[in-house]
Amino acid sequence: MPRQSRKSPDESLKEKIGRDTLERYTKSRVTDFQPFILLTNFPQYMTLFSAMAKEDTTDGAMMEACHWPEEKISIVNFGVGSPVAALVIDLLAFIDPVAILMMGMCGGLRTKHKIGDFFNPVAAIRDEGTSNHYMPPRVPALSSFTIQKAVTLELEKAGYFYHTGVVHTTNYRMWEFDEGFIETLKKEKVSAIEMECATLFSAGFSRNLNVGALLLISDLPLTRHGIKTKQSSKMVFKKHADPHMRLGIDVMRHIRDMERGLVKKQW
């Protein structure tokens, strides 16, 4: 009879440390995490999800989490930026989720973009640096096609207008005042700019995870008075956060039901 493969001592130790870190950073047990994971940068989204799920949010050493067992969905607020985006993917890889969807915001760079529009990124330019630790520089950062498709179907089902294209992921803050950087964006012909997608897609690909994103255009940084401010940010959350969250949940339900039908899994 063939021998069953066993994990090496180093692999077992790595898994233990990874799972322990996930629990410590989120103050959630590994067993609390559901197979469909939403990611966000915003405590407001945690509040919305918690109210919909009627479940409490846990606040760990570094991240927030909330779990909805009935829907098989969890959400994690991991913070802002590419290093922590990579970290959350590394930690979630130890529980092997079925799908991960980033619920983020981006700056729209096209004249047809409007604040509140949805954006479905197919790929991201890797200008954040962190993704180089996961994949060679020549490898593109691509969203999971399965998740892209589910996002598109749910957007169309709900009757939302949306955009699709390539985002530029940067770790450069205050770039709006750098003319050289702006010229680079124009030459790239990217549609939007944000701070995590390239890292999430690349780290997820390296860990064999399905990672995608559903972004909300929160500002128009190349237009006059289009840079996000404290006041405009409040308006975006007040007007657009709830439909964004509800749509993200519907996307995960769609993928969950598709997985059940295709592979007969009983989540």
Long-range contacts (C-beta under 8 A, 24 or more apart in sequence): 15-94, 18-90, 18-91, 18-93, 18-94, 19-94, 19-95, 21-91, 22-91, 22-92, 22-94, 22-95, 23-60, 24-60, 24-61, 25-60, 25-61, 25-62, 25-63, 25-91, 26-58, 26-60, 26-62, 26-63, 26-64, 26-65, 26-76, 27-58, 27-59, 27-60, 27-61, 27-65, 28-58, 28-60, 28-65, 28-67, 28-74, 30-94, 30-95, 32-65, 32-67, 32-74, 33-65, 33-67, 33-74, 33-92, 33-95, 33-97, 34-67, 34-68, 34-69, 34-71, 34-72, 34-73, 34-74, 34-97, 35-72, 35-97, 35-98, 35-99, 35-256, 35-267, 36-71, 36-72, 36-73, 36-74, 36-97, 36-98, 36-99, 36-101, 36-252, 36-255, 36-256, 37-73, 37-74, 37-75, 37-76, 37-92, 37-97, 37-99, 37-100, 37-101, 38-73, 38-74, 38-75, 38-76, 38-100, 38-101, 38-103, 38-248, 38-249, 38-252, 39-75, 39-76, 39-77, 39-78, 39-88, 39-100, 39-101, 39-102, 39-103, 39-104, 39-200, 40-75, 40-76, 40-77, 40-78, 40-102, 40-103, 40-104, 41-77, 41-78, 41-79, 41-80, 41-104, 41-105, 41-196, 42-77, 42-237, 42-241, 43-77, 44-237, 44-241, 45-75, 45-77, 45-103, 45-241, 45-244, 45-245, 46-75, 46-77, 48-241, 48-242, 48-245, 49-75, 49-245, 49-249, 52-245, 52-246, 52-249, 63-88, 71-249, 71-252, 71-253, 71-256, 72-256, 72-267, 73-249, 73-252, 73-253, 73-256, 75-103, 80-195, 80-196, 81-171, 81-195, 81-196, 82-128, 82-129, 82-130, 82-131, 82-169, 82-171, 82-195, 82-196, 82-198, 82-199, 83-130, 83-199, 85-130, 85-195, 85-196, 85-199, 85-200, 85-203, 86-130, 86-131, 86-133, 86-134, 86-199, 86-200, 86-203, 89-199, 89-200, 89-203, 89-204, 89-207, 89-209, 89-211, 90-203, 90-207, 92-209, 93-207, 93-209, 96-209, 97-209, 98-210, 98-255, 98-256, 98-259, 99-144, 99-146, 99-147, 99-210, 99-211, 99-212, 99-252, 99-255, 100-200, 100-204, 100-209, 100-210, 100-211, 100-212, 101-147, 101-151, 101-211, 101-212, 101-213, 101-214, 101-248, 101-251, 101-252, 102-196, 102-197, 102-200, 102-211, 102-212, 102-213, 102-214, 102-215, 103-213, 103-214, 103-244, 103-245, 103-248, 104-194, 104-196, 104-197, 104-213, 104-215, 104-216, 105-194, 105-215, 105-216, 105-217, 105-218, 105-219, 105-236, 106-167, 106-192, 106-193, 106-194, 106-215, 106-216, 106-217, 106-218, 107-192, 107-193, 107-194, 107-217, 107-218, 107-219, 107-220, 107-221, 107-222, 107-228, 108-163, 108-191, 108-192, 108-217, 108-219, 108-220, 109-185, 109-190, 109-191, 109-192, 109-193, 109-221, 109-222, 110-163, 110-191, 112-163, 113-163, 113-191, 113-192, 113-217, 113-220, 114-217, 114-220, 115-217, 115-218, 115-219, 115-220, 115-232, 115-236, 115-240, 116-216, 116-217, 116-236, 116-239, 116-240, 117-161, 117-162, 117-163, 117-216, 117-217, 118-155, 118-160, 118-161, 118-162, 118-163, 118-214, 118-215, 118-216, 118-217, 118-244, 118-247, 119-162, 119-163, 119-164, 119-165, 119-167, 119-191, 119-192, 119-214, 119-215, 119-216, 119-217, 120-148, 120-151, 120-152, 120-155, 120-162, 120-163, 120-164, 120-213, 120-214, 120-215, 121-164, 121-165, 121-166, 121-167, 121-192, 121-197, 121-213, 121-215, 122-148, 122-164, 122-165, 122-166, 123-166, 123-167, 123-201, 124-166, 124-167, 124-168, 124-169, 124-197, 124-198, 124-201, 125-166, 125-167, 125-168, 125-169, 125-188, 125-190, 125-198, 126-169, 126-198, 126-202, 127-168, 127-169, 127-170, 127-171, 127-172, 127-198, 128-169, 128-170, 128-171, 128-195, 128-196, 128-198, 128-199, 129-171, 130-171, 130-199, 130-203, 131-169, 131-198, 131-199, 131-201, 131-202, 131-203, 134-199, 134-202, 134-203, 134-205, 134-206, 135-202, 135-205, 135-206, 139-202, 139-205, 141-169, 141-197, 141-198, 141-199, 141-201, 141-202, 141-205, 142-201, 142-205, 143-197, 143-201, 143-211, 143-212, 143-213, 144-204, 144-210, 144-211, 144-212, 146-210, 146-212, 146-255, 146-258, 147-210, 147-211, 147-212, 147-213, 147-251, 147-255, 148-212, 150-212, 150-251, 150-254, 150-255, 150-258, 151-212, 151-214, 151-251, 153-254, 154-247, 154-250, 154-251, 154-254, 155-247, 157-250, 158-247, 158-250, 160-243, 160-247, 163-191, 163-192, 163-217, 164-191, 165-190, 165-191, 165-192, 166-190, 166-191, 167-191, 167-192, 167-193, 167-194, 167-197, 167-198, 167-215, 168-192, 168-193, 168-194, 169-193, 169-194, 169-195, 169-196, 169-197, 169-198, 169-199, 170-194, 170-195, 171-195, 176-221, 176-227, 182-222, 185-222, 192-217, 193-221, 214-244, 214-247, 214-248, 214-251, 216-240, 216-244
